[in-house]
Amino acid sequence: MLLICLIFNGNMVFFTKNSQFLIFLSAYNNIALRLKLEIINPIVSTLLPTLQDYWLAGLTDAEGCFTLSLLTKSKGYRLRFMLSKKWEVNKVILQHISSEVFFGVGYVRAHSEDDNWEYVISGVKNTALVIPYYDTHLMYTKKKQSYKIWKELRLLLINGAHLNSETRVNLVKLAKTINKS
């Protein structure tokens, strides 16, 4: 428990997770006091993620989504990368990811579920900015395969495959496999 407390103390990003950790740390410190061990002073501040660490890849594994929707009444499409997080207090982290010090594109909006927020990057040009990060900071869940399919589809869009009715049918089928296990 000591090692867990030392690893996580001061190394949390989301405010809600940090508050949960502080409760855990308080329980540890109560035990430490009874056993006459040294207590751990809590670090209440949180960290901001960067493009140099794997934090965003881990978050994407848990809360991210790569999507492509091909519209039925036109040749249009919606290519998106999205992250979702519950509680307004965590919204500031999503805003940080959209800021110039991170990707510098996209927007944060209210999700359809109460007190949920999502960060959205749309379009071929804007989604290009996430590719260098995810090509060097690998994911480990089924999102790794979703990303691979999404990236392949993105290249097909750039090459105009969505404009041909025959290849568009194949794009629709392949797009439906994104985020499926």
Phi, psi and omega in degrees: 000323179302313181297317177300315180297317181293323180292314186275338183298115180082004182242028180259150180256306182280137182300321181294321178292322179296320179294323176294320179295320181297327175294316177299315180297322178298318178296320178298313181297326176298317178294316181300320178297316180295328180267006180058040175260164179289136178274165178251122177287128182289143171257111188273345180285159179247166179264157169254131180291161178229172175282354179268349180250171184267006185304312182296324177298317177296317178297319180296320175305321184270318191233008185261166182206130173253127184224152169219123175242125176262123184290146185273333185259008178203181177272006183286171180205165173233108176257122185218154167238132183222146172234140178236147177209141179275152175080129182299329181298335179273351182302326182299329178289318176297322177295324176298318180295328179277350185285170181298333181282352179240247180279329178073012177222168178091182183210159177250133181220163175290138178277168180292336176274146181302138176054035173241145183232148178224144175258129186232132169242127183238149172094156182299313183296310183292321181291342176301334183286342179270340186299313179301323179295308185286341174285336181253343180240088189289148173265163186237357179259194178297345178296335177299315178290321178300316179299317181299313179296315180301316180294320176297315179297322178301317178296321177296323176296316179301322180277002174084015181300334181287346182274342180265126185297329179288313181286335178298321178301317178293323177298317179300315180297314181294322179298328179289345179273347177296139178066016174255144181278000000 
